[in-house]
Amino acid sequence: MYIKKFEARVLAFGLLAAAWGCGDATPPAVSSGDEALIYGADDRREVYQLTNAHQIALADSTVALMDASDVTSVAGGYSINTSLSYGSAYSLCSSEPFRTQPTTAYCTGFLVAPNLVATAGHCISNSSCAGTRFVFGFEMTNSTTVRGSVPTSDVYSCAQVVGRTQTTTNDFAVVRLDRAVSGHTPLAIRRSGTVALGTSLVVSGHPAGIPLKVAGGATVRGNSATNYFEANVDTYGGNSGSPIIDANTGVVEGILVRGNADFVQSGSCFVSNVCSDTGCPGWEDATRIVNITPYVPVDPECAVDADCGAGEICVGGVCQMEPVCAAPNEACSVNSDCCSGRCRRNRGVCR
């Protein structure tokens, strides 16, 4: 099985043909025909089509990982680069759904605390932290319109990778954002025990980097491994880091990290790989969510500023760096003063 992220970042930038031209390269996301990606019917749905409360909450807490170069600051928020279409990037046949939609995200993540996002370990590292943006709301608003502009409150940067593992059996990362998220609620996660075989599942994410999709109709198919379980979720490259929830409780059970090949060739173009819902030579793998619990506190991180480290303040139970300022009260709120280059609250005027 291949790591899901690789395909989204390579193919989505139009490098499929270039990869084939190299003597030692193979097309990373294309199957010979005996692997599967869509299990049974294609269960992917747009956010605006959702009616189930658990699925709506799941979508609202799901975030797209994008390169900073694809997210441009504009008046009132940010503009997302939507210039590359899914169909063009992957040489898709005209029968493929969503082929006219843009592909921009390279991975998926989800909110697990006010300032913490969980994703796959292969999606981010200390070296890529600074160049990654976390974007909420990259979705279709109707059948033809993508939400290509988002407010400042929907875009975040990586402040620190607080926990990360990437092995062939255990793959996750927990990222601290530059500030607490507003307008989106962290998802509840399983903190002990194991999901039961046959549990009904729903996944949310950015398949092949396109606007957010939510897919149900899946179940836990394999449950013997220590660090991951197997499921017949409809996921592609770009879904790496996607939250997989129990369809009945809304609690996160896993993080999508690996799966079968996404596409098969059909003449001169490509179509989604399809497998029966009841049988496949391998499923999609999800890291067990309990593996991240050491990095996700049950209780708020802080109650007062004194609970935080040097240069940090407590905001909504989360420790955040105090805003930078250059002169007394410059860029500080009405209740803050600029002291030693940082806005500090309720501490009196600096002398």
Protein Blocks (a to p, Z undefined) as FASTA:
>chain_A
ZZfklmmmmmmnopmmmmmmpmkbccfkbcfhlacfbecjafbdcfklpcbfklmmmmmm
pccdddfklpccdehiacddfkbcfklmnopafklghklpccfbfbdcddfbfkbccddf
klpcfklmmmpccdehiacfbfkbccfbccfklcccdfbdfbdcddfkbccdddddfbdc
ehiacddddfedjddehiacdddddeehiacdddehiacfbfkbfkbccddddcdehjgo
pacddfklopafbdcfbdcdfbdcehjbccdddddfkbcebdaddddfklmmmmmcfbdf
bfbfklpcehiaceehiacdddddfbehiaiafkbcceehiacehkbpaZZ
